[in-house]
């Protein structure tokens, strides 16, 4: 990577006019101004975290460049971090176009300037710290060193507690890729990375495996041993802090549904730090739900009940996490492939460990359920089995169907009192009942006979009958005479 440095030294808090010192191997120039009590810029350009520049509250530095010769990224790291620091992006007119205050993730901080930005300024706002390195890059491909981290999760689905900075890649290689690919919130807690060099070294492999939220580093003393008693001495007897209390606080802070850690029986591969980490984690999970234990963090964050605890390689209720499934968000690469690549970023010379990942010797797929409030696993292939869906950080409640707004029933209107009909010349109705209305027929009605017509008809009938009787009598007499 090409580093671009131009330095402006300040002494006794006095600003010295800027002077550009361009890297001869680069076509970019930048200027750095530092306001601090004592400044030795060599300490920031010697590529080692052991030499530093101390900065207190109110101290600041500024890196400027031109639009014609922009920088692609600005990176700095601290040996000891201030409590808070403000980072501002300014345009050519000196106007602040973006700003953000950082807490603990400021240890390794990368800023990728937006278009139009020509200055980055960082001011310590609370506490003090010792800045170790300051780099300006002329390329955007500044990995693996310059990584943009997000703050640790406020709410996690899964917490992974590791002893060493590379255990998430080496021992738990199936965890980060599998669950970040699923969009789950995984918080990594590290007990034994005690230097910023080791913390920096652990970052690229974790980032490659999908981690985007900064690890929680407790920085207990590194021990050049694998003996269990050596770590008990360094972490428990000689360190004034209580590691159980620290892990309890972190559990209560980010409220994981599931916790995963090392093998408690044999320390995975007879590693004392791994065994002690598992014991600390087990005790912390038990204590986190009891507000009477470590009440300070219970008062701050509330007690928290972890639903499931898994140990690596535990024989009890075993489950298997697929190490060779193609992962969509990683372009189809598998967790095994990502672990190999991540281990090379940690130390490409660790060929024995790389071969162990390739062969599966570190058993990254094998875990056992040792505690559960939601029952035993059935499918035995997922840490989150039986965890209610609504507990997940990516849960989206279903949208309820809209309830129709009730409509107001119109009040009944008063029936008006009938008014008297106006007088007319129409005669008053008789008492005779009204005829029932009959259906209307389309046929012409038959004529109705009158009384006179009926009398005439009767006379004609009688006359006809009489005439017939006379005729019959005449015929009878005529017949007798012939005889």
ABEGO torsion letter per residue (X at the ends): XBBBBBBBBBBGGBBBBBBBBBBAABABBBBBBBBBABBBAAAAAAGBAABBBBBBBGBBBBBBBBAABBBABBBBBBABBBABBBBBBBBAAGBBABBBBBBAAAABBBBBBBBGBABBBBBBABEBBBBABBBBBABABAOAABBBBBBBBABBABBBBBABAAAAAAAAAAAAAAAAAAGBBBBBBBAABABAAAAAAAAAAAAAAGBABBBBBAGBBBBBBABAAAAAAAAAAABABBAAAAAAAAAAAAGBABBBBBBAAAGGBGBAAAAAAAAAAAAAAAAAABAABGAAAAAAAEBBBBABBBBBGBABGBBBBBAABBBAAAGGBBAAAAAAAAAAAABAABAAAAAAAAAGAAGAABBBBABBAAEBBAAGABAABGBBAAABAABBBBBBBBBBBBBBBBBBBBBBBBBBBBBBABBBBBABBBBBBBBBBABBBBBBBBAAAAAAAAAAAAAAAAAAAAAAAAAAAAAAAAX
